[in-house]
Amino acid sequence: MSNKTTDLERDKIFYQERLAAAEEDVKNQKKAHSHKVSILNDRNDILRKRLADKFERLSKVVVASKDADNSIVEILKSATKEMEEMWFQKDNCIICTLEKPNCVVIPCRHQITCFKCTSLLEKCSYCRGPIEQKILTYIALMNQPIEVMRIKDMITT
């Protein structure tokens, strides 16, 4: 009986140590993910500022070139329109603004971030609810090939 008791106590200590190590590992992973999200947010701010600066400079050039050749003015107006569309594009991931939202978070079912950005999150970016599951989605278009290799890269990174 005492052998069983000591074996059980030894097993208990062993599993407590494993649990503590696993909790420490999860804690370290959370710190790393938080750091990555912070880096992405900083990158997003920098890209938005750069785009705003370029848009402002381009707008000044368009206004200043009213007397210039119509073809140049049209090119600049076209570029300005593209930049405006890019700036105000609401169809992209709200974190990186570079990819399309292709990940649904469960249980709230919001789909506002790409898979890469969602993989760094612990809470939904929209409602701040807990994320229990992340589902990669894609839209199958009839006349366009599905980017399988790109999706595989997203899953493995």
N, C-alpha and C positions, 0 to 999 in steps of 0.2 A: 504494500500500500504506500509506503513512504517513497519507493522508487517511482511509482506512478505520480505521486504528488510532486516530487522534484522534477520529473520529466515535464509535467504540466507547467510548473513554474518556469522552467528553462524555456519551454515553447512560448509561454506568455511573454517573457522578456524578449525573446527573439522577434516575435511579431510586433511587439511594441516598438522595438528599434527599427524594424522595417517600415512601420507606419510613420514614425517620426522622420525617417529618411525620405519617404514618399511625400510627406507634407512639406518638407523643406524643398524638395524638387519642384513641387507645384508652386510654391512661393517664389522660387527663382524664375520659373517660367512666366509667372504673372508679371514679375518685374521686367523681364525681357520684352514681353508683349506690350506693356505700358510704354516702355521706352520706344519701341517701334512705332506705336500709335503717335507718340509725341513727335517723332521724326517725320512721320507722314503729314501731320498737321502743320509742322513748320515748313515742310516742302510745299504743301498746298498754299500756305500764305505767301511764300516767296513767288510761286508761279502766278498767283493772282495779282500780286504787285507788279511783276514784270509785264504781264498781259495788260494791266491798266496803263502802265507807262507807255507801252507800245501803241496802245489804242489812242492815248492822248496825243502822242507825237504824230501818229498817222492822221488823226483828225485835223491837227494844225496844218499838216502838209496839204490835205485835201482843201481846206479853206483857203490857204495861200495860193493854191494852184488853179484858182477859178479861171484865170486868164490863160492858163497853159493849154497845151494840146489836149483835145477832148479824149483821146485814147488813154493818155496817162491819167487823166481825172477819172475815167471809167475804171481803170485798173485799181486805182487807189480806193475808189468808192466800193468796188467789189471786195477788196481786201478788208476794208473797214467793216463791211457787212458780215464777212466771214468771222472777223474777230468779235463782233458783237454777238453773233450766233454762238460762238464758242464760249464767250463770257457768260451769256445768259442761258446756256444749254442746261436744261433741267433733267435731261435723260441720262446723265452720267452719274457715276458713284459720287455721293456727297462728301466723301473723304478725299479721294485722290483726284477726282474730276476728270480722270483720263479714260477710265474703263466704263462700260455699261454695267448697271446693277444686275448681277447674275447669281445672287445668293439670297435665299429666303431664310429668315431666322424663325425658329419655332420656340415658343408657342405664339408669339404675337403676329407672325406671318408678314412682317414688313420686308420689302425688297427694295432697299435704297442704296446698297453698297455692293461693290464687286467682291468676288470670292477672296481675293488677296487681302483686302482691307478687313473683311468680315472675320477672316481667320485670326486677326489680331485683337478682336473685340471680345469682351465678356458680357457686355450689355448692349441692347439694341440702340443704335445711334438715334433713332427717332423717338421711341417711347421710354428708353432707359430701363426696359424690362429685362429680366435675365434671359440669356440665350441658352437653351437646352440642346438645340440641334441646329446645324447649318446645312442647308441643302443647295447644292450647285444646280443652277437652272440654265437652260438655253432655249432659244427660239429656233425651231426647225423651219427654214424657208424652202419653198419648193424648188426654186431655180438657183439656189446658192449652196455651195458645199459647207458642211458643218466643220468648224475648225477643231477637229478632234485633238490634234497635237497641242494646240494652245490650251485646251481644256485640261489635257493630261499634265501640262507644265504647271498649270495653276494648282492642281490637286497635289502635285509632288513638292511644290515649294512652300 
